[in-house]
Amino acid sequence: MTSRSEKVSLLHSLDESTLDMTISAFAATLAGGIAPERIQYEESDGLKTAHTILKAENVDMRSHFLVDEEYLQTLTVSGLKALVTESGFLAWYDAKDGKQTGHCEKEILKGKRDDQIKAIFKAGFDWRGYLPVEAQLRD
């Protein structure tokens, strides 16, 4: 079994490209709804180590996280509503083209989940820099 210090040393020795892939994989794990406080660390010590290093190095996860269709497919209808509210999409969409408040909910957040996901992407919102709460590094 690899010790924690060996894992930390290994992560610190990774080249930039490999470290970026590792951080992205960690972000993807979080995006799948596994927040650090819910991870069973005794079964996933590698994730705990990665989380510790990312926190210690003050890694900005916003540059490693992408809101894409795969991520949205992990969300329920209520999760989609929370996402568009939290991200600013809802306010952006309602303000776009001088639309009235509530327009997003009438146009985007109606119908089946898959239709909502397509409509969210079709709207053209710039997701860069947005990091969902569940993907944020917490203590």
N, C-alpha and C positions, 0 to 999 in steps of 0.2 A: 504494500500500500504506500502511496506517495504522501509524504508529509505536507502539511500546509506550507511550510517555508520553501519546500521544493517546488510546489505549485506556483507560489508567488514569484519565485526566482524564474521559473519557466515562462510565466506571463511577461515578466519584465524583459526577458531575453528575446521575445518575439519581434520580428521585423515589423515595420509599420503596416504593411499590407495584411499580414496575418493577424496582427492585433486588431486592426479595423474589422476584419471578418469575425473575430472572436467577440468584439463589442457588439457588432450587428447581430450575431447569433444570440447573444444575451438579451439584446433589445427585443428580438423576435420571440424569445421565451417569455419575456414580460408581456409582450403584446398578446400572447396567447392566453393571457389572464392569470399568469402565475406571478403574483406580486412577491417580492422577497420575503415578506413576513409570513407568507403562506407556504413557502417551499419547505419540504421535509428535508432539511439540510443533512441529516444523517444519511439520507439516500442520495443526496445531490451535493456533496461537499464541493465539487468543482464549481457549481453555481454560487455557492456561498463565498468561495475564494474570489471568483470573478467579481461578485458584487462588492466585496471588501476592497479590492484593488480599484475598481471603477470609482468608488466613493473616495478613497484615499487620493486618487489622482485627479479628482474633480472633473471627471469626464463629462462633457456636455452631451447627453444622450440625444438631444434634438438634432444633432448632425448625423446621427446613426439610425434614426427611426423614420420610417416612411409609411404614411397612411396610404394604403393601396387596397385593391379589391380583396386580396387575401386576408388582410387585417380586418376589413369591414365584415367579411363573412364570419368572423368569430363573434360578432356582436348580435345581440337580440334586437328586436324592434325598439325596445326601451333603451338599449345600449346605443343604438344609432341616434336616438333623440338626445341622449346625454352628450354624445360626441359632438353633434352639430351645435349644441348649446355651449358646451365647454370650450370648443375650439374657436368660437366666434363666427362660425359658418352661418348660423341662424340670423344673426344681426347683419352680417355681410349680405346675405341673400335678400333679406327684407329691404335693405338700403339700396341694393343694386337696381338700377333703372328706375329709381323713385317708387319702388313698390311699397305697399302699405305693410305695417306690422302684421304678422300672422300669415303673410303670403307664402312663406317657406313651408309652413305646416300644411297649407292647403295644396301646394304643388309638389313638394318633395317628400314629405312625411305622410304620404297616403298610400294605400295599397299594400302589396306584399313586400316583404323585406328585400328580395332581390331587385324589385322595381325601384325601391328607395335607394339602394346602393348605386344602381345605374344612374339615377337622377342626381345623386350627390356628386358623382364624378363628372357627369355631363355639364354641371353648373359652372365649372371652371375655377373653383376656389383654390387658392395657393396654400397648400398644406405645409410648405417648407417652414421649419422652425417650430412646428407644433408637436408637442409631446403629450400624449394622453396621461392622465393621472396614474393609471396602472403601470405605465412604463417608466415612471420617474423613480430615480434611485432614492430609497428611503432608508432611514436608520433601522 
